Amino acid sequence: MADDDGRTVQLRRYRIVSGELPAFIDWWRERIVPARTVHGFQVEFAYAIPENDEFVWAVSVAGDRDAFRAVDERYAASEERRAAFDGVPQRIDTATITLADRIA
């Protein structure tokens, strides 16, 4: 189900490897946000929770869940995504990723 403004939102919650949160945030800002923006994603919000080594953010795409999945598949196979991850160590310990419905 798309939001009232016609967007579908994906919530992404990560536990970051201890001590890697600052480097993760720099990488996310410099590489991930631009790579996703090129493919039509909009960052809805992003929060770091340093006490728990957590990073929580959301992206959205215009349209319904099927539209989101189509954009996400193109992004996953893209050169921009490959370049964003090239040479970067794994800093995400665990991830929970799901589509979400706005209720307020």
C-alpha positions in Angstrom: 0.0 0.0 0.0 1.4 3.4 -1.0 1.3 6.4 1.5 -1.2 9.2 1.1 1.4 10.9 -1.1 1.6 7.9 -3.4 5.0 6.6 -2.1 6.0 3.2 -0.8 8.4 3.2 2.1 11.0 0.6 3.1 12.3 0.7 6.7 16.0 -0.4 7.1 17.4 -1.2 10.6 21.0 -2.2 10.9 23.2 -3.3 13.8 26.7 -2.0 12.9 29.9 -3.8 13.7 31.2 -2.3 17.0 33.4 0.8 16.4 32.4 1.1 12.7 29.4 3.4 13.0 31.2 6.7 12.1 32.9 5.1 9.0 29.5 3.5 8.0 27.8 6.9 8.2 30.4 8.5 6.0 30.2 5.7 3.5 26.4 5.8 3.5 26.3 9.6 2.9 29.0 9.6 0.2 28.1 6.5 -1.7 24.8 4.9 -0.9 22.5 8.0 -0.9 23.8 9.2 -4.3 23.6 5.7 -5.8 20.0 5.2 -4.6 18.9 8.8 -5.6 20.0 8.1 -9.2 17.5 5.2 -9.2 14.5 7.2 -7.9 14.7 6.5 -4.2 14.1 9.3 -1.7 15.6 9.1 1.8 12.8 9.7 4.2 15.0 9.8 7.3 18.1 8.4 8.9 19.1 8.1 12.5 22.2 6.8 14.3 21.9 5.3 17.8 25.5 5.2 18.9 24.8 3.6 22.3 23.6 0.5 20.5 25.7 0.7 17.3 22.4 1.0 15.3 21.5 2.8 12.1 17.9 3.2 11.1 16.7 4.7 7.9 13.9 4.7 5.3 13.8 5.1 1.6 10.7 5.5 -0.6 9.7 5.3 -4.2 6.7 6.8 -6.0 4.0 4.2 -6.5 2.8 0.9 -4.9 4.8 -2.0 -3.5 5.2 -3.5 -7.0 6.7 -0.2 -8.2 9.1 -0.2 -5.3 10.2 -3.8 -5.9 10.8 -3.0 -9.6 13.0 0.0 -8.7 14.8 -2.0 -6.0 15.6 -4.8 -8.5 17.1 -2.3 -11.0 19.1 -0.7 -8.2 20.4 -4.1 -6.9 21.7 -5.0 -10.4 23.1 -1.5 -11.1 26.6 -0.3 -11.7 26.0 2.5 -9.1 25.4 -0.1 -6.4 28.4 -2.2 -7.4 30.6 1.0 -7.3 29.2 2.0 -3.9 30.2 -1.3 -2.4 33.5 -1.8 -4.2 36.4 -2.1 -1.8 34.2 -1.4 1.3 34.5 -3.8 4.3 31.3 -5.3 5.7 30.2 -3.0 8.5 26.6 -4.3 8.9 26.4 -7.1 11.5 22.6 -7.7 11.1 19.9 -6.0 9.1 16.1 -6.0 9.2 14.5 -4.6 6.1 10.8 -4.4 5.4 8.2 -2.4 3.6 6.2 -0.3 6.0 2.7 1.4 6.0 2.3 4.9 7.3 -0.3 5.1 10.0 0.1 8.7 11.2 
